Amino acid sequence: SHLQDFFFIATLLASPVISCKCVNPPTVENSLNDEDNTDVFRVRVKHEIRPNDVGDNYRYYAARVKRVFKGTMRAGSERVIIKSATHSCGEIFEDETVYLLFVSKQEEQAKKGLDTFTVKACDSNKMYSEVTEDEKEILDVHRKGHVHLNEKDKNSFPTN
């Protein structure tokens, strides 16, 4: 019976994928309201980069913020670094592709002068082409109420 106990424990230890399963399927609304997500962007991922002084288990991507739905960053082609885990829960992004990303700002910059943001598992990160009209409405309503907009941006919303 000691052998059976050993195999049971060994099986548990050999199953890291379990930690990646999300309790609830992520929704745009839940991810938007998650306080761990300091920022929500429509972002164009340019390409993967390898910061010289970083030797950890993350992928890093050069990206440009196209629209801010949550956070304090100014919108409009702001350059940032997106950080994603390399394990099974990490996200792999395609070059020159636009995404909706729910991220948390990091204290340390992976590349000098560029803000670094981390994506985590169990958020509604996706290609922007997959965002539904209902989800875009949720994002725009949140943006209108929370993001500091300049006059030009305010005029881009339909007025009732």
KOLTORLO-553780 format. One record per residue (C-alpha): residue in three letters; z, x, y. Coordinates in pm, whole numbers, plus 50000, padded with zeros to 5 digits. Example, Ala and Ser with C-alpha at 12.3 -4.5 7.8 and 13.67 -1.06 7.14 Angstrom:
<atoms>
ala507805123049550ser507145136749894
</atoms>
This chain:
<atoms>
ser500005000050000his500425029950232leu496725036750184gln495845000850286asp498035004350600phe496265036850685phe492795021350655phe493844991650868ile495145014451146ala492115037251122thr489815007251156leu491634995951470leu491415030551623ala487695032851548ser486835000951739pro486745009752110val484184982452184ile486914955752166ser488354967952498cys485054959352666lys484924922552576cys485504900352876val488064872652846asn485844848953045pro482134852553108pro481804866353461thr480564843653740val479434852854090glu482254831654234asn484984848054024ser483664883054093leu483384875454465asn486994863354480asp488384892154272glu490554912654510asp489744944554315asn486174941254441thr486434953954798asp482704950254856val479764929754733phe476234942254806arg472594935754749val471644971854687arg468544991454591val469435017854335lys467195047754408his467945071454117glu470725087753917ile472295118654071arg474585145653938pro477175155954197asn477825193454161asp481605193154177val482195162853952gly482645167553579asp483815133653453asn482635105353230tyr480735086353496arg477145081353603tyr476385083453974tyr473485066654151ala472075071254499ala471575036854652arg470865018354975val472804987455079lys470404959755181arg472894931555249val476684929555259phe478254897655119lys481824910955122gly483374941755278thr483494960855603met480334981555575arg477534976455824ala474464962055656gly470994976255680ser469915005555464glu473335021955448arg473235050355193val475995049654930ile476855063254586ile477445038854299lys479725051354020ser479645036453669ala481465045653348thr479425061853072his481255044352785ser480005011952630cys481394991152918gly479495010753183glu476384998553361ile473065017253346phe470855010653646glu467085013853669asp465475034753943glu464095016654248thr465604983454139val467544958454352tyr470914946554218leu473774923954314leu476854946054269phe480574938654286val482264971654363ser485484988254474lys485455015454737gln486815049154625glu488985071854837glu487065102954735gln483375107254806ala481245119154512lys478845133954766lys479995145155110gly479315119855382leu478415090955150asp480865063255059thr481355059854684phe481835026154512thr482715019354148val481414990653936lys483634977853656ala483044957653343cys483424919753345asp481864913553686ser478664894553751asn476594925853829lys472904918853772met469384925153891tyr468944905954215ser465874888654070glu468244871753821val470534857054091thr470124819254097glu469664798154412asp473174783654362glu474634818854340lys472754829454655glu474254799254834ile477794809554724leu477154845154845asp475704834355181val478544809855251his481084837155176arg479174862155390lys479024838055682gly482784832955675his483964868355606val481514895155714his481264906256076leu477694896956170asn475794908956470glu473784883456672lys470514890956491asp472124883956151lys473784851856273asn470404837956373ser468964843756024phe471064814855887pro469854778855927thr471904760956191asn473154725856119
</atoms>
